[in-house]
Amino acid sequence: MKVSFIGIGQMGAPMAMRLIDAGHELTVYNRTASATQALVQRGARQALTPTDTLNADVVITMLADDSAVRAIWLDSGLAQSVPAGRVHLNMATTGLGLAHELLAAHALSGSIYVSAPVFGRPSAAEQGQLDIIAAGPANALQQCRPLFESMGKQVFEVGQEPHKSNAVKIARNFLLATVIESLGESFALVRKAGVSEADFLNILTSTSLSAPVYRNYGKMIVDKAFEPAAFSMELGLKDVELALSTASDLGVPMPSASLIRDQITAAIAAGHGKQDWAALAQFIAKRAGL
């Protein structure tokens, strides 16, 4: 399949490499062109502008946030330039409002918009082990299925309206934030009582809290493995703010999201912004005098 990929960052680079390895004909674009070199060396074609990516069956977006996606697709008018019948597959974490805007903009050209954000860190992307949450027209999801299979281990389809996948991604990332906050508070509590973090983590993961999220984030906290960040505190703040803005739009009270936003904001102000968002636990420990 002829595929273009916009956004060759920590996640985009390994995802794009998986597509090359699967035999797809790939064109890549990144604002910083040097980020595409490894892919070009593997056979990808380098696009000089976003417009150069439109000669593809599917154009994938993997950008950092709403503003980056908006700049590429809406502010420039790119969405209205996509040939009729072609698919824009947005795999970034973006808000529901932007999904509605992109859907409307693509409709003007007769092109198709699909939203399919992913769960997983760069290491999972390298191994093709991402979890993909997809929403869009059934025929477009079927067309994208070979791409999903190259990049992910499983795909969850949640409807034909693209914004639904964004709601799932936002809600799930919010739950991760609550886990990190609660782990940080709990670790600080037991440390104050003289119990080692490692012993506490072993108890957690040997009893009813044995899920991967507790094992993985708990180990990061015990090992203080916060750098290099696979998912920075600054990105974590973006996701919590997305949850709050979505909740406001939908009329859903989320008081714990406000608390966690304040905690992450304070942690960033204290110098943890570039660390992995698991470092929130370290910030909580410092506030407890540890």
C-alpha positions in Angstrom: 0.0 0.0 0.0 1.2 3.6 -0.7 1.4 5.2 2.7 2.6 8.6 3.9 3.7 9.3 7.5 3.8 12.8 9.0 5.6 13.2 12.4 8.8 11.2 12.8 9.3 11.5 16.6 9.8 9.1 19.4 6.6 7.2 18.5 6.4 8.0 14.8 9.9 6.8 13.9 9.4 3.2 15.1 5.8 3.0 13.8 7.0 4.2 10.3 9.8 1.6 10.4 7.3 -1.1 11.0 5.5 -0.1 7.9 8.6 -0.3 5.8 9.5 -3.7 7.2 6.0 -4.9 6.3 6.6 -3.9 2.7 4.5 -0.8 2.4 5.7 2.0 0.0 6.3 4.8 2.4 6.7 8.6 2.1 7.8 10.5 5.3 7.6 14.1 6.4 8.9 15.8 9.5 9.4 19.5 10.2 13.0 18.6 11.2 14.1 16.8 8.1 17.1 15.0 9.7 14.7 12.9 11.8 13.7 11.0 8.6 17.2 9.9 7.5 17.1 6.5 9.1 13.8 5.8 7.3 15.1 7.2 4.0 18.1 4.9 4.2 15.7 2.0 4.6 13.9 3.0 1.4 11.3 5.7 2.4 10.8 8.7 0.2 11.3 12.1 1.9 8.6 14.6 1.4 9.7 18.3 1.4 6.3 19.6 2.4 3.2 18.2 3.9 1.5 18.6 0.5 4.0 16.1 -0.9 2.5 13.4 1.2 -0.9 13.4 -0.4 -0.1 11.0 -3.2 -0.9 8.0 -1.0 -3.8 5.8 -0.2 -3.5 6.6 3.5 -1.7 9.5 5.2 -0.8 8.9 8.8 -0.4 11.6 11.4 1.6 11.1 14.6 2.2 14.6 16.0 2.6 15.8 19.6 -0.6 17.7 20.3 -3.7 19.4 19.0 -1.8 22.6 17.9 0.7 20.6 15.8 -2.1 18.7 14.1 -4.1 21.8 13.6 -1.1 23.7 12.1 -0.5 20.9 9.5 -4.0 20.0 8.6 -6.3 22.9 9.2 -4.4 26.2 9.3 -2.7 25.3 6.0 -5.8 24.0 4.3 -4.2 20.6 3.8 -7.3 18.6 4.9 -9.3 20.2 2.0 -6.6 19.3 -0.5 -6.6 15.5 0.1 -7.9 13.7 -3.0 -11.4 12.3 -2.7 -11.6 8.8 -1.3 -8.1 9.0 0.3 -7.7 8.4 4.0 -6.2 10.6 6.7 -5.4 8.3 9.7 -4.6 10.4 12.7 -2.9 8.3 15.4 -2.0 11.1 17.7 -3.7 11.9 21.0 -6.0 14.8 20.3 -9.2 16.3 21.6 -12.7 15.6 20.6 -13.2 19.1 19.2 -10.3 18.8 16.8 -11.7 15.4 15.6 -15.0 17.1 14.7 -13.1 19.9 12.9 -11.0 17.5 10.9 -14.0 15.4 10.0 -15.8 18.5 8.6 -12.7 19.7 6.7 -12.1 16.3 5.0 -15.7 16.1 4.1 -15.3 19.2 1.9 -12.8 17.4 -0.3 -14.5 14.0 -0.2 -11.6 12.5 1.7 -12.0 10.2 4.7 -10.9 10.9 8.3 -10.1 8.1 10.7 -8.9 8.5 14.3 -6.8 5.7 15.8 -4.7 6.8 18.8 -2.4 4.2 20.4 -1.5 2.8 23.8 2.2 2.0 24.3 5.6 3.5 24.7 8.3 3.7 22.0 9.7 0.3 22.9 6.2 -1.2 22.2 6.1 0.7 18.9 9.5 -0.8 17.9 8.1 -4.3 18.5 4.8 -3.8 16.8 3.0 -4.2 20.2 0.9 -1.1 20.3 -2.8 -1.3 21.3 -4.8 0.7 18.7 -8.2 2.3 19.3 -9.8 3.1 16.0 -13.0 4.9 14.9 -14.2 5.9 11.5 -16.2 4.6 8.5 -16.2 0.8 8.3 -14.7 0.6 4.8 -11.8 3.0 5.8 -11.1 0.9 9.0 -10.9 -2.2 6.8 -8.5 -0.4 4.4 -6.3 0.6 7.4 -6.3 -2.9 8.9 -3.1 -4.1 7.3 -1.4 -0.9 8.7 -2.8 -1.6 12.1 -1.5 -5.2 12.0 2.0 -3.9 11.1 2.1 -1.5 14.0 0.0 -3.1 16.8 -0.8 -6.3 18.6 -4.5 -5.6 18.8 -7.1 -3.2 17.4 -10.3 -2.1 19.2 -12.9 -0.5 16.9 -15.2 1.8 18.8 -17.6 3.2 16.2 -17.8 5.1 12.9 -17.5 8.6 14.5 -13.8 9.4 14.8 -14.0 11.4 18.1 -15.1 8.2 20.0 -11.5 6.8 19.8 -10.2 10.1 21.2 -12.6 9.9 24.1 -11.3 6.4 24.9 -7.7 7.4 24.7 -8.2 10.5 26.9 -10.1 8.5 29.5 -7.6 5.7 29.6 -4.6 8.1 29.9 -6.4 9.9 32.8 -6.6 6.6 34.6 -2.8 6.2 34.2 -2.4 9.6 35.8 -4.5 8.5 38.7 -2.4 5.4 39.1 0.9 7.3 39.2 -0.5 9.8 41.7 -1.9 7.1 44.0 1.3 5.1 43.7 3.4 8.2 44.6 1.2 8.9 47.7 1.2 5.2 48.8 5.0 4.8 48.4 5.6 8.0 50.4 3.2 6.8 53.1 5.0 3.4 53.6 8.4 4.9 53.4 7.5 7.3 56.2 6.5 4.3 58.2 9.9 2.6 57.6 8.8 0.1 54.9 11.0 -0.2 51.8 9.6 0.7 48.5 10.8 -2.6 47.0 9.0 -4.6 49.7 5.8 -2.6 49.2 5.9 -3.1 45.5 6.4 -6.8 45.9 3.3 -6.9 48.1 1.2 -4.9 45.7 2.1 -7.0 42.7 1.8 -10.3 44.5 -1.8 -9.5 45.6 -4.8 -8.1 43.9 -2.9 -5.1 42.3 -0.8 -7.3 40.0 -1.8 -5.5 36.8 1.0 -4.4 34.4 0.4 -0.8 35.1 1.3 -1.3 38.8 4.2 -3.5 38.1 5.7 -1.3 35.4 5.2 2.1 37.0 5.9 0.7 40.5 9.3 -0.6 39.3 10.1 2.8 37.6 9.4 4.5 40.9 11.5 2.1 43.0 14.4 2.2 40.4 14.0 6.0 40.0 14.1 5.3 36.2 12.8 8.7 35.1 15.4 9.6 32.4 15.3 9.4 29.5 11.6 10.0 29.5 9.5 7.7 27.4 6.5 9.9 28.3 7.5 13.2 29.8 5.7 15.1 32.7 4.9 17.8 30.2 3.1 15.4 27.9 1.3 14.0 31.0 0.1 17.5 31.8 -1.2 17.8 28.2 -3.2 14.6 28.6 -4.7 15.6 32.0 -5.7 18.9 30.6 -7.3 17.2 27.6 -9.3 15.1 30.1 -10.4 18.2 31.9 -11.4 20.1 28.7 -13.3 17.1 27.4 -15.1 16.7 30.7 -16.0 20.4 30.6 -17.4 20.0 27.1 -19.4 16.9 28.0 -20.6 18.1 31.4 -18.7 15.4 33.4 -17.3 16.3 36.8 -13.7 15.1 37.2 -12.5 16.6 40.5 -9.5 14.2 40.8 -8.3 15.4 37.4 -8.1 18.9 38.7 -6.0 17.7 41.7 -3.6 15.8 39.5 -3.2 18.7 37.1 -2.2 20.9 40.0 0.3 18.2 41.2 1.9 17.8 37.8 2.0 21.6 37.3 3.9 21.9 40.6 6.2 19.0 39.7 7.1 20.7 36.4 7.7 24.0 38.2 10.1 22.1 40.5 12.1 20.9 37.6 10.6 17.5 36.7 9.1 18.5 33.4 11.5 16.6 31.1 11.5 13.5 33.3 9.1 10.6 32.8 5.7 11.4 34.4 6.4 8.6 36.8 8.7 11.1 38.5 5.5 12.6 40.0 6.1 10.0 42.7 9.5 11.5 43.5 8.0 14.9 43.7 5.3 13.6 46.1 8.1 12.0 48.2 10.0 15.3 48.4 6.9 17.1 49.6 6.6 14.4 52.3 10.1 15.2 53.5 11.7 12.1 52.0 
